Amino acid sequence: MTRDPGTVEQAAGIEVNPVAGYIGAEITGVDLADDLDDAQVAAIRAAVLRWKVVFFRGQRLDHAGHVAFARRFGQPVALGRRGSASPADFPEIETTADRLELGGRFGMEHDEWLERRRHTLLRGWHCDHGARVDPPAATILRAEAVPPYGGDTMWSNLAVAYAGLSAPVREFVAGLRAEHRLGVGYQPRPGDDAYARHLLDHQVASVHPLVRVHPETGERVLHVNGYYVERIVDVSRAESRAILDMLLEQAVRPEYTVRFRWEPGSVAFWDNRATIHLAPSDHAHLGAPRIMHRVMLAGEVPVGVDGRPSEPIIGSEPGCW
Ligand SMILES: [Fe+2]
């Protein structure tokens, strides 16, 4: 697809307006609660692949409409464990209603919970369920209630982050693999720690290529994040740390990112295979409700540049949620 800077793409009555240089586009001219025709679905799919995350505003989706919309693009996953605010009748929807809920479930104040998990500055940057052997292909997140300010989400384009490395480093990292694990870097409380026990009882870990080939676009994607990556395999711990620091810094350079300010009725639809996103952490103190509903689409097992697929270590099987 070639396009002139500053122009708007149009197809099937849909307008795609890029909002940052490398990632993110706002889509207008479509009501997601309608039955979309194939041309509309194709236009949205193309925009997601091109811009990695697309935004819709002023939508009126309910739970059924949200799932129906998601089904036009893939297979929604039904989660085995969900937050307590999730709707019982819609196993494909996970609702986050209270940032304080998760820590509280394990007997911790919110600040302590964050502190024990936040072992690096980049801790919040992640792809969804990245420790699985088959992370979701996409996530569709809908805002019901948001604070008047704060609570923005950011995404980064990992295909351009990879392309932005020098040729020798691109070649070097394309041959590496990394262990991804749920709960990396968590600092347990002295004595009994319910979350540490939970992590032991629900371990999820896989080895993924450090550079994956995107199954639809063929792009090479720098497959790192600050949340799940434990270490690069077959190198020393010190080498792993240094390489990861360099790659994580590259992955979230400001020019590769976009930031979205939510409104009630906003929907963000992102390619979870080509992006990482940053969970907001600047709104808990505001005390305002932030209610979000998430549907994820089943994804493929990643494949490296050498054709080798990811391998599960523990806790996930392809297609089994
Ligand atoms: Fe997420």
Residues whose N, C-alpha, C, O or C-beta is under 5 A from the ligand:
A	BS01	LIG	D128
